[in-house]
Amino acid sequence: FIPITYFKESVEINKRAWENCKEILKNIDTNFNGKVNDENAWQTSLENGRVIEVMKQVRDNMKDEFKVKVHLGIDIASSSFFNGKYEYLNPKKSLERKKQIEYIKELSKDVYYIEDPLEEEDFLGFSEINKNANGLIVGDDLTVTNLDRLMVACKKNSINAVIVKPNQIGSLLEVKKVVEFCKRNKIKTIFSHRSAETKDNILADLAFGFQADFIKTGILGKGRDEKLNRMIEIEDGFN
């Protein structure tokens, strides 16, 4: 594989992956109508397992087309469908905590990035997943850009990466504390947008300024392009 040298290259590959995903869905999902959700991701009626297979196919296609290694990632957002058990809709199934942990462990064999695999108070369950993880086990609802919750997650070894949303904690001084704590404890930082985004592009400047490990903005679309383009501008300024 050839290394990706510039951020702009990653953006171009991600956009191509987005387009390729649409091509695949048009061929295998009879209900696919080209609609996207509020994150500008394709909406599909395929069952969860089939979606993972499509993601793998896109990953392999990008490897062939660009000769680069591509990782899969999922934001599971488990708290949004947890009601004593994890209530999946497609296919419809109800998993108890132990079964959910087993499911995530199996999923992690193919998926490098897994965000919020369990409900937001299960620090020990996160830890059980994280101890054998080959990729990133990421806290978002678990940690909510809050230093106190992050310290609990670190003490229990719940995560090895964390979502940082500057406008969630509401203070750049608090963001600084979070980032410094993560660097001291070898926790990867992922500066992230919010679901309902604006055209404000300051997230790119903050991610660069705080030397984040990753930035999470979505692939393209209103509220996403502005941040990606700003990151490319910053990169161009140093080249």
Buried (B, 14 or more C-beta within 10 A) or exposed (E): EEEBEEBBBBBEBBEBBBEBBBEBBEEEBEEBEEEEEEBBBBEBEBBBEBBBBBBEBBBEBBEEEBEBEBEBBBBBBBBEBBEEBBEBEEEEEEBEBEEBBBBBBEBBEBBBBBBBBBBBEBBEBBBBBBEEBEBBBBBBBBBBBBBEBBBBBBEBBBBBBBBBBBBBBEEEEBBEBBBEBBBEBEBBBBBBBEEEBEEEBBBBBBBBBBEBBBBBBBBBBEBBBBBBBBBBEBBEEEE
